[in-house]
Amino acid sequence: MNAVRIAPSILAADFADLGEAVHSAEAGGADLIHLDVMDGHFVPNITFGPGVVSAVRRSTSLPLDVHLMIQNPERYVDAFAEAGADVLHVHAEVTPHLHRLLQQVRECGLRPGLALNPLTPLTVLEEALPYLDAVLLMTVNPGFGGQAFIPRSVERIAAVARLRDAVKPGCAIEVDGGIAPDTAARVRAAGAEILVAGSSLFGGDGSVADNIAALRAAAAA
């Protein structure tokens, strides 16, 4: 199993000092930065667009892991590529032409990822895996930070890991939602390789560096 990677989600950071939050995450040992883009239609929340991704790109050399929770993502792939994204996750539910969308992402120089909601059938992943560099498993319902981890997600992660190993071993498995020291070991043991965390890293009592270290240690356990 590959070494675990930690992806702080800036959704939980202080947007009044976002650059400093990103610097703290990088200095604290983060492996990549996760950015949640929401449009108020696909999910019941609105966050930010390519402009913020561009600002974060200027603040860090870490890979930018961008999660599009938006309708009509094909309209914005070019903009996020120009903003400096590295990985672009899209949802199968937002398009009847997923193959075309994943091709578009790769043709723009980005690594394609597929985000799966808690009850999205894994049959879509069976067909999509050959075209993916990453799978992002939502372990909460998307739209808001700070939600509780859905326990059955552990079985789902294990099923995705088995499918990935059989079809495309190089595809990364990410998990997002309720990821903290008390859930890290379970998702890691099930096959998760990238842990996206927001509230547990930017909130809490410790520094971002301390919280990243605690999450990494918990995953290793």
JODASUL-V545621 format. One record per helix or strand of 2 or more residues. SS is the DSSP state (helix for helix, strand for strand). FROM is the first residue (numbers start at 1). TO is the last residue. If there is no record, write none. Layout:
<<SS,FROM,TO> <SS,FROM,TO>>
//
This chain:
<<strand,5,9> <helix,10,12> <helix,15,27> <strand,32,39> <helix,50,59> <strand,63,69> <helix,73,75> <helix,77,83> <strand,87,91> <helix,92,94> <helix,98,107> <strand,111,116> <helix,123,131> <strand,134,138> <helix,153,167> <strand,172,176> <helix,181,190> <strand,194,197> <helix,199,202> <helix,208,220>>
//
